[in-house]
Amino acid sequence: MGKLAEKSNKKIVVIGGGTGVYTVMLGLKHYFSNLTAVVTMSDDGGSTGVLREEFGILPPGDIRRILVALSPADQGLLSELFNYRFREGSGLTGHAFGNLMIAALERITGSFEKAVEEAGKILSAQGKVLPVTLKPTNLLAQMADGKIIKGESNLDTFRPETWTAVNKVWLEPPSEINPKVKKAILEADCVILGPGDFYTSLIPNLIVNDMKETLKKTSATIIYFVNLVTKYNETAGFKASDFVQNIEKYIGKNVIDYAVINKSRPSLTRLKPYIGQKCEAVEIDLEKFDSKPMPIVADLLKPEGLIRHDPGKVAKIVEMLI
């Protein structure tokens, strides 16, 4: 991956969760020195869900992944340790070491935010990771057929025999934006939304109280990276414009400056596993876009492996736009 001779000190805030923000941060850390990731706090599955239930802490899973993404490349073993998942042992099976460490640090420091900060120091993370809210909350979704699904993990694994669209999502109990997140967005030069699972990684960040108003108020350039493929239980049939229009339901129109859309078509071999899950490559429909956000069409696809955004290509787009 090519690098700038000197990293830019522009303030970049990335909002999302899961593998999406992980991928973006992998690329941006080579180009920018002032990075902040804002992560959803409604995750309730797997190791994260167990720790959340038993310890009463905010979910550490996505935070752990992003801290690893922000760690220097030469700390491979330490990064591997944080991501190590136990496969045996009563009570340990399924838990990621990094999740357990963050839980322990929360108990030692008395603060989840402080625990994340200390975990970042251990990994020498080249940026900050902030929970979008400081209070536990749950994601709820109403489907087009009226069915209510409670919990991010339940929506993520929802596989109805007859497909039904997501009508709306909300948080219960309602939660307030983390003051540090609000400050970071208002001071940012650029705010990046996504990519990532639409209703379970990105939107939960955008529906905390005062997030909409904060995004409208900031003078930062706001860039949205449209997903590469649809997801059957969340975005089946979505074209590029549908992703934008559905974000605008929650944050309003004329907030996003640029929508970046992938133009590279994955090979049939790479698409095959996704087709089996009823996923499709997102189609470009530029005729459905208004003047804002401005669509940017580019090759964003990793050259091989899983269908993911390429970290270096994403970083270069961001560098160009700001």
Secondary structure, 3 states (H helix, E strand, C coil): CCCCCCCEEEEEEEEECHHHHHHHHHHHCCCEEEEEEEECCCCCCHHHHHHHHHHCCCCCHHHHHHHHHCCCCCCHHHHHHHHCECCCCCCCCCCEHHHHHHHHHHHHHCCHHHHHHHHHHHCCCCCEEEECCCCCCEEEEEECCCCEEECHHHHHCCCCCCCCCEEEEEEECCCECCHHHHHHHHHCCEEEECCCCHHHHHHHHHCCECHHHHHHHCCCEEEEECCCECCHHHHCCCCHHHHHHHHHHHHCCCCCCEEEEECCCCCHHHHHHHHHCCCCECCCCHHHCCCCCEEEEECCECCCCCCCECHHHHHHHHHHHC
